[in-house]
Amino acid sequence: MRNPLLSPVFGNFQGLPPLLIQVGSQEILLNDAERLARAAREAGVQTQFEVFNSLWHVFQVHSGQLDRATAAVQTAGEHIRGHLAD
């Protein structure tokens, strides 16, 4: 079943703003994140895809405790600020 309610990979990406997708290499959904990035790019959405080696699901919650998590959150903030309308 190709239902976007079950997986955003099957959604309509037209008109989306630039995406930042961050995932750990130990993430159980790594393949889904890769598929999501590919589908967005194929739809013409500017997509930045980052894989953090040896990290896990939602590693960003360890920002302030884990340097790579802190860096990921900082990158996300820069991404958002860089695409906000003035």
N, CA, C and O of each residue as an XYZ file, in Angstrom:
344
protein
N       0.848     -1.176      0.000
C       0.000      0.000      0.000
C       0.892      1.236      0.000
O       1.846      1.309      0.774
N       0.597      2.197     -0.849
C       1.396      3.417     -0.988
C       0.623      4.600     -0.405
O       0.319      5.562     -1.110
N       0.317      4.519      0.855
C      -0.504      5.517      1.526
C       0.390      6.506      2.284
O       1.165      6.090      3.145
N       0.294      7.826      1.975
C       1.123      8.802      2.682
C       0.773      8.933      4.161
O       1.552      9.497      4.928
N      -0.383      8.422      4.572
C      -0.712      8.433      5.995
C       0.088      7.370      6.752
O       0.271      7.463      7.966
N       0.563      6.352      6.013
C       1.387      5.316      6.615
C       2.872      5.660      6.546
O       3.644      5.305      7.436
N       3.260      6.354      5.478
C       4.657      6.756      5.313
C       4.723      8.024      4.480
O       4.121      8.093      3.409
N       5.450      9.032      4.960
C       5.577     10.267      4.182
C       6.318     10.059      2.861
O       6.260     10.922      1.985
N       7.003      8.949      2.704
C       7.692      8.653      1.450
C       6.707      8.670      0.280
O       7.081      8.986     -0.850
N       5.461      8.332      0.555
C       4.446      8.266     -0.496
C       3.646      9.560     -0.629
O       2.657      9.601     -1.360
N       4.058     10.599      0.059
C       3.336     11.865      0.036
C       3.652     12.709     -1.183
O       4.480     12.344     -2.018
N       2.985     13.831     -1.267
C       3.187     14.806     -2.328
C       4.184     15.842     -1.819
O       3.904     16.549     -0.851
N       5.327     15.935     -2.454
C       6.384     16.840     -2.026
C       6.350     18.186     -2.735
O       7.117     19.088     -2.398
N       5.473     18.324     -3.704
C       5.416     19.557     -4.476
C       5.148     20.749     -3.562
O       4.231     20.722     -2.742
N       5.960     21.795     -3.714
C       5.753     23.023     -2.959
C       6.344     23.034     -1.563
O       6.198     24.023     -0.845
N       7.006     21.962     -1.160
C       7.612     21.958      0.168
C       8.822     22.883      0.207
O       9.497     23.071     -0.805
N       9.094     23.457      1.369
C      10.310     24.261      1.512
C      11.523     23.337      1.556
O      11.359     22.118      1.616
N      12.723     23.884      1.527
C      13.915     23.041      1.635
C      13.872     22.184      2.900
O      13.448     22.637      3.963
N      14.320     20.943      2.760
C      14.288     19.990      3.865
C      15.691     19.704      4.389
O      16.657     19.654      3.627
N      15.783     19.520      5.680
C      16.978     18.987      6.332
C      16.543     17.694      6.995
O      15.655     17.688      7.847
N      17.176     16.600      6.599
C      16.882     15.296      7.182
C      18.157     14.814      7.860
O      19.188     14.628      7.213
N      18.073     14.615      9.161
C      19.205     14.116      9.934
C      18.838     12.748     10.491
O      17.725     12.532     10.971
N      19.797     11.830     10.416
C      19.541     10.474     10.868
C      20.849      9.864     11.372
O      21.924     10.157     10.847
N      20.747      9.027     12.380
C      21.908      8.291     12.855
C      22.093      7.016     12.050
O      21.119      6.436     11.569
N      23.330      6.580     11.901
C      23.587      5.365     11.127
C      23.035      4.113     11.818
O      22.877      3.073     11.178
N      22.743      4.206     13.116
C      22.167      3.088     13.853
C      20.636      3.192     13.968
O      19.997      2.373     14.627
N      20.075      4.191     13.329
C      18.628      4.447     13.339
C      17.891      3.297     12.665
O      18.261      2.879     11.567
N      16.871      2.794     13.305
C      16.086      1.708     12.719
C      15.360      2.168     11.449
O      15.020      1.350     10.595
N      15.125      3.473     11.332
C      14.428      4.023     10.165
C      15.384      4.646      9.148
O      14.961      5.466      8.333
N      16.657      4.273      9.183
C      17.645      4.838      8.263
C      17.226      4.667      6.809
O      17.286      5.620      6.032
N      16.804      3.470      6.434
C      16.390      3.243      5.044
C      15.206      4.117      4.661
O      15.139      4.615      3.538
N      14.280      4.306      5.581
C      13.132      5.173      5.307
C      13.579      6.624      5.138
O      13.061      7.339      4.281
N      14.532      7.055      5.948
C      15.039      8.429      5.823
C      15.717      8.621      4.469
O      15.558      9.664      3.835
N      16.464      7.624      4.031
C      17.104      7.681      2.712
C      16.052      7.747      1.602
O      16.185      8.525      0.657
N      15.023      6.938      1.725
C      13.947      6.943      0.721
C      13.213      8.282      0.711
O      12.842      8.785     -0.350
N      13.007      8.856      1.897
C      12.348     10.153      1.993
C      13.176     11.224      1.295
O      12.639     12.021      0.525
N      14.466     11.248      1.556
C      15.346     12.236      0.917
C      15.327     12.069     -0.605
O      15.258     13.052     -1.343
N      15.390     10.828     -1.061
C      15.371     10.569     -2.502
C      14.064     11.028     -3.133
O      14.075     11.661     -4.189
N      12.946     10.716     -2.501
C      11.639     11.102     -3.044
C      11.501     12.623     -3.090
O      10.975     13.174     -4.057
N      11.970     13.288     -2.055
C      11.892     14.758     -2.034
C      12.744     15.355     -3.152
O      12.301     16.258     -3.863
N      13.958     14.852     -3.302
C      14.835     15.358     -4.370
C      14.226     15.112     -5.746
O      14.265     15.982     -6.616
N      13.661     13.918     -5.936
C      13.041     13.599     -7.229
C      11.867     14.515     -7.530
O      11.537     14.743     -8.694
N      11.233     15.043     -6.489
C      10.120     15.977     -6.665
C      10.618     17.413     -6.817
O       9.819     18.340     -6.951
N      11.938     17.597     -6.795
C      12.497     18.924     -6.984
C      12.668     19.730     -5.709
O      12.919     20.934     -5.769
N      12.537     19.088     -4.559
C      12.691     19.780     -3.280
C      14.175     19.799     -2.911
O      14.839     18.763     -2.923
N      14.682     20.979     -2.586
C      16.060     21.091     -2.104
C      16.155     20.317     -0.794
O      15.443     20.621      0.163
N      17.029     19.321     -0.753
C      17.095     18.419      0.391
C      18.535     18.223      0.844
O      19.407     17.852      0.059
N      18.762     18.478      2.116
C      20.059     18.223      2.749
C      19.880     16.989      3.618
O      19.036     16.971      4.515
N      20.677     15.955      3.351
C      20.564     14.677      4.051
C      21.860     14.412      4.789
O      22.929     14.374      4.179
N      21.775     14.228      6.111
C      22.956     14.036      6.939
C      22.829     12.743      7.746
O      21.844     12.532      8.453
N      23.838     11.889      7.629
C      23.892     10.663      8.415
C      25.010     10.815      9.443
O      26.151     11.112      9.088
N      24.682     10.612     10.704
C      25.635     10.719     11.801
C      26.058      9.315     12.227
O      25.266      8.533     12.753
N      27.329      9.027     11.982
C      27.869      7.690     12.220
C      27.708      7.248     13.678
O      27.986      8.000     14.612
N      27.257      6.027     13.837
C      27.141      5.346     15.138
C      26.132      5.980     16.086
O      26.186      5.731     17.291
N      25.213      6.793     15.571
C      24.189      7.383     16.436
C      22.842      6.732     16.167
O      22.679      6.014     15.181
N      21.892      6.978     17.032
C      20.641      6.245     17.139
C      19.441      7.176     16.917
O      19.590      8.361     16.620
N      18.271      6.604     17.069
C      17.004      7.318     16.887
C      16.924      8.534     17.821
O      17.153      8.416     19.025
N      16.603      9.674     17.264
C      16.409     10.939     17.985
C      17.634     11.282     18.850
O      17.493     11.735     19.985
N      18.815     11.063     18.307
C      20.038     11.377     19.045
C      20.141     12.856     19.392
O      20.862     13.225     20.319
N      19.427     13.706     18.658
C      19.498     15.150     18.878
C      19.032     15.558     20.273
O      19.388     16.639     20.742
N      18.249     14.725     20.940
C      17.791     15.070     22.293
C      18.953     15.127     23.275
O      18.796     15.629     24.389
N      20.103     14.627     22.884
C      21.280     14.648     23.748
C      22.148     15.879     23.492
O      23.308     15.931     23.900
N      21.570     16.862     22.814
C      22.268     18.128     22.604
C      22.666     18.714     23.956
O      21.875     18.714     24.899
N      23.883     19.206     24.039
C      24.396     19.729     25.293
C      25.165     18.678     26.080
O      25.918     19.008     26.997
N      24.974     17.413     25.719
C      25.671     16.306     26.383
C      26.579     15.553     25.418
O      27.596     14.985     25.815
N      26.196     15.557     24.150
C      26.925     14.827     23.116
C      27.264     15.829     22.013
O      26.369     16.440     21.429
N      28.533     15.992     21.735
C      28.968     17.031     20.789
C      28.289     16.927     19.429
O      27.873     17.941     18.868
N      28.173     15.717     18.892
C      27.559     15.575     17.563
C      26.068     15.891     17.593
O      25.523     16.382     16.604
N      25.412     15.620     18.696
C      24.004     15.994     18.837
C      23.879     17.514     18.896
O      22.982     18.092     18.282
N      24.768     18.150     19.627
C      24.769     19.617     19.703
C      25.000     20.210     18.321
O      24.318     21.156     17.928
N      25.954     19.663     17.587
C      26.236     20.143     16.234
C      25.028     19.947     15.319
O      24.731     20.812     14.495
N      24.333     18.824     15.455
C      23.153     18.567     14.625
C      22.058     19.585     14.903
O      21.427     20.085     13.972
N      21.828     19.894     16.165
C      20.800     20.885     16.523
C      21.210     22.266     16.016
O      20.367     23.029     15.545
N      22.486     22.588     16.109
C      22.956     23.872     15.587
C      22.756     23.941     14.077
O      22.341     24.976     13.555
N      23.044     22.857     13.377
C      22.815     22.811     11.931
C      21.338     22.989     11.609
O      20.986     23.691     10.661
N      20.481     22.359     12.388
C      19.036     22.505     12.169
C      18.615     23.960     12.367
O      17.828     24.490     11.584
N      19.132     24.599     13.401
C      18.820     26.005     13.634
C      19.286     26.881     12.492
O      18.564     27.778     12.060
N      20.491     26.627     11.999
C      21.014     27.388     10.859
C      20.154     27.165      9.621
O      19.887     28.098      8.864
N      19.731     25.947      9.426
C      18.874     25.620      8.276
C      17.564     26.412      8.357
O      17.132     27.016      7.375
N      16.953     26.400      9.513
C      15.688     27.120      9.685
C      15.892     28.615      9.487
O      15.156     29.252      8.734
N      16.895     29.178     10.166
C      17.159     30.617     10.028
C      17.471     30.997      8.590
O      17.073     32.063      8.122
N      18.186     30.117      7.886
C      18.568     30.402      6.502
C      17.418     30.396      5.532
O      17.547     30.894      4.414
N      16.280     29.835      5.940
C      15.136     29.730      5.035
C      13.902     30.483      5.519
O      12.837     30.394      4.908
N      14.044     31.219      6.608
C      12.918     32.030      7.084
C      12.731     33.239      6.171
O      13.694     33.848      5.706
N      11.490     33.558      5.934
C      11.206     34.763      5.142
C      11.490     35.987      6.001
O      11.179     36.010      7.192
N      12.075     36.985      5.393
C      12.362     38.232      6.125
C      11.106     39.070      6.301
O      11.161     40.148      6.891
